[in-house]
Amino acid sequence: MEQFCFIKWPDLTQGTLIARYKRFLADVRLETGDIVTAHCPNSGSMTGCSRPGQPVYLSISDNPKRKLRYTWEIIEMPGSRVGVNTLVPNRLIRQCAEKNRIPELAGYARVKPEVRAGDHTRFDLMLTKEDAARCYVEIKNCTLVENGIGYFPDARTQRGKNHLEELQRQVKLGHRCIMFYLIQRMDARSFMPAHGIDPAYVSELKKAVDNGVEIVVYDVDIDLEGIRLGRALPWRL
């Protein structure tokens, strides 16, 4: 994949995960033997990618105003490296969309992030053409993979269901709408929604597809230099 579909990691420090707790905190033993608490930028359950004892990689901030100096970026799981930071998918997909490197998002003149739609909803991207046609894109980070299948969500998500409802409303108004699932690991062969975790979300997703919302799924290529957009993956409901 071309370099402009690439996000370079900041300098990384290796350690071993001791525990993730309170959703946004993780204790890590560094190679020096020191134990530090890192910010975990992921609000999901992280099922299947937060196993104690696994190698992890942390970035370091020099910002004196930050409470926690370290941020957890990657974990090494038996099948793949996994990107932990949920801010990365938005940055990567936006970059690729701006360069027309994703066929499903190509052909638009402008890419605008964090766009309000409706009274209480923001979508991750809005793509527009010269004729003012709009395409709203909501990006979801996926880290749960079992037996080669990537799943979303990994925890119940009312917010995710609200996004699906608003996407359907925007389709009725004449706009194109896309649910973009980025699997932030390399061991998935396909994707499907997690029926056993959040049946209400799955039901709403099926309804959304029936009402014209599109699904796009890609994985990534992760190494210790950075993260690249990977392959388009098949999906089923």
LINPELIN-V563025 format. One record per residue. N is the residue number from 1. RES is the residue in three letters. PSI is psi in whole degrees, 0 to 359 (NA if undefined). Layout:
BEGIN
n:N res:RES psi:PSI
n:N res:RES psi:PSI
END
This chain:
BEGIN
n:1 res:MET psi:141
n:2 res:GLU psi:153
n:3 res:GLN psi:332
n:4 res:PHE psi:0
n:5 res:CYS psi:56
n:6 res:PHE psi:133
n:7 res:ILE psi:121
n:8 res:LYS psi:134
n:9 res:TRP psi:149
n:10 res:PRO psi:174
n:11 res:ASP psi:133
n:12 res:LEU psi:145
n:13 res:THR psi:130
n:14 res:GLN psi:149
n:15 res:GLY psi:191
n:16 res:THR psi:131
n:17 res:LEU psi:127
n:18 res:ILE psi:309
n:19 res:ALA psi:146
n:20 res:ARG psi:138
n:21 res:TYR psi:161
n:22 res:LYS psi:32
n:23 res:ARG psi:310
n:24 res:PHE psi:14
n:25 res:LEU psi:146
n:26 res:ALA psi:133
n:27 res:ASP psi:133
n:28 res:VAL psi:135
n:29 res:ARG psi:117
n:30 res:LEU psi:167
n:31 res:GLU psi:338
n:32 res:THR psi:348
n:33 res:GLY psi:346
n:34 res:ASP psi:145
n:35 res:ILE psi:126
n:36 res:VAL psi:157
n:37 res:THR psi:125
n:38 res:ALA psi:152
n:39 res:HIS psi:133
n:40 res:CYS psi:102
n:41 res:PRO psi:61
n:42 res:ASN psi:119
n:43 res:SER psi:356
n:44 res:GLY psi:181
n:45 res:SER psi:339
n:46 res:MET psi:35
n:47 res:THR psi:128
n:48 res:GLY psi:3
n:49 res:CYS psi:34
n:50 res:SER psi:39
n:51 res:ARG psi:123
n:52 res:PRO psi:144
n:53 res:GLY psi:350
n:54 res:GLN psi:149
n:55 res:PRO psi:139
n:56 res:VAL psi:163
n:57 res:TYR psi:131
n:58 res:LEU psi:143
n:59 res:SER psi:160
n:60 res:ILE psi:132
n:61 res:SER psi:141
n:62 res:ASP psi:7
n:63 res:ASN psi:115
n:64 res:PRO psi:344
n:65 res:LYS psi:346
n:66 res:ARG psi:137
n:67 res:LYS psi:320
n:68 res:LEU psi:127
n:69 res:ARG psi:330
n:70 res:TYR psi:147
n:71 res:THR psi:130
n:72 res:TRP psi:121
n:73 res:GLU psi:318
n:74 res:ILE psi:147
n:75 res:ILE psi:141
n:76 res:GLU psi:110
n:77 res:MET psi:163
n:78 res:PRO psi:326
n:79 res:GLY psi:343
n:80 res:SER psi:155
n:81 res:ARG psi:147
n:82 res:VAL psi:130
n:83 res:GLY psi:126
n:84 res:VAL psi:325
n:85 res:ASN psi:115
n:86 res:THR psi:352
n:87 res:LEU psi:339
n:88 res:VAL psi:315
n:89 res:PRO psi:317
n:90 res:ASN psi:317
n:91 res:ARG psi:317
n:92 res:LEU psi:313
n:93 res:ILE psi:321
n:94 res:ARG psi:314
n:95 res:GLN psi:314
n:96 res:CYS psi:323
n:97 res:ALA psi:320
n:98 res:GLU psi:332
n:99 res:LYS psi:7
n:100 res:ASN psi:39
n:101 res:ARG psi:0
n:102 res:ILE psi:110
n:103 res:PRO psi:322
n:104 res:GLU psi:342
n:105 res:LEU psi:10
n:106 res:ALA psi:160
n:107 res:GLY psi:7
n:108 res:TYR psi:146
n:109 res:ALA psi:328
n:110 res:ARG psi:148
n:111 res:VAL psi:120
n:112 res:LYS psi:128
n:113 res:PRO psi:160
n:114 res:GLU psi:68
n:115 res:VAL psi:131
n:116 res:ARG psi:136
n:117 res:ALA psi:124
n:118 res:GLY psi:187
n:119 res:ASP psi:332
n:120 res:HIS psi:15
n:121 res:THR psi:139
n:122 res:ARG psi:138
n:123 res:PHE psi:154
n:124 res:ASP psi:322
n:125 res:LEU psi:149
n:126 res:MET psi:122
n:127 res:LEU psi:136
n:128 res:THR psi:152
n:129 res:LYS psi:173
n:130 res:GLU psi:332
n:131 res:ASP psi:10
n:132 res:ALA psi:7
n:133 res:ALA psi:139
n:134 res:ARG psi:147
n:135 res:CYS psi:117
n:136 res:TYR psi:136
n:137 res:VAL psi:122
n:138 res:GLU psi:126
n:139 res:ILE psi:131
n:140 res:LYS psi:134
n:141 res:ASN psi:127
n:142 res:CYS psi:126
n:143 res:THR psi:357
n:144 res:LEU psi:116
n:145 res:VAL psi:129
n:146 res:GLU psi:127
n:147 res:ASN psi:40
n:148 res:GLY psi:3
n:149 res:ILE psi:126
n:150 res:GLY psi:139
n:151 res:TYR psi:148
n:152 res:PHE psi:141
n:153 res:PRO psi:172
n:154 res:ASP psi:4
n:155 res:ALA psi:160
n:156 res:ARG psi:140
n:157 res:THR psi:99
n:158 res:GLN psi:323
n:159 res:ARG psi:318
n:160 res:GLY psi:321
n:161 res:LYS psi:321
n:162 res:ASN psi:321
n:163 res:HIS psi:317
n:164 res:LEU psi:320
n:165 res:GLU psi:319
n:166 res:GLU psi:324
n:167 res:LEU psi:318
n:168 res:GLN psi:321
n:169 res:ARG psi:321
n:170 res:GLN psi:327
n:171 res:VAL psi:318
n:172 res:LYS psi:333
n:173 res:LEU psi:358
n:174 res:GLY psi:7
n:175 res:HIS psi:153
n:176 res:ARG psi:140
n:177 res:CYS psi:138
n:178 res:ILE psi:132
n:179 res:MET psi:118
n:180 res:PHE psi:113
n:181 res:TYR psi:116
n:182 res:LEU psi:115
n:183 res:ILE psi:109
n:184 res:GLN psi:51
n:185 res:ARG psi:178
n:186 res:MET psi:11
n:187 res:ASP psi:20
n:188 res:ALA psi:141
n:189 res:ARG psi:342
n:190 res:SER psi:179
n:191 res:PHE psi:147
n:192 res:MET psi:155
n:193 res:PRO psi:154
n:194 res:ALA psi:88
n:195 res:HIS psi:320
n:196 res:GLY psi:349
n:197 res:ILE psi:314
n:198 res:ASP psi:81
n:199 res:PRO psi:331
n:200 res:ALA psi:320
n:201 res:TYR psi:315
n:202 res:VAL psi:317
n:203 res:SER psi:317
n:204 res:GLU psi:326
n:205 res:LEU psi:317
n:206 res:LYS psi:318
n:207 res:LYS psi:318
n:208 res:ALA psi:316
n:209 res:VAL psi:317
n:210 res:ASP psi:331
n:211 res:ASN psi:11
n:212 res:GLY psi:0
n:213 res:VAL psi:132
n:214 res:GLU psi:153
n:215 res:ILE psi:132
n:216 res:VAL psi:134
n:217 res:VAL psi:130
n:218 res:TYR psi:157
n:219 res:ASP psi:192
n:220 res:VAL psi:169
n:221 res:ASP psi:117
n:222 res:ILE psi:129
n:223 res:ASP psi:188
n:224 res:LEU psi:0
n:225 res:GLU psi:319
n:226 res:GLY psi:195
n:227 res:ILE psi:136
n:228 res:ARG psi:152
n:229 res:LEU psi:137
n:230 res:GLY psi:233
n:231 res:ARG psi:152
n:232 res:ALA psi:134
n:233 res:LEU psi:148
n:234 res:PRO psi:157
n:235 res:TRP psi:160
n:236 res:ARG psi:154
n:237 res:LEU psi:NA
END
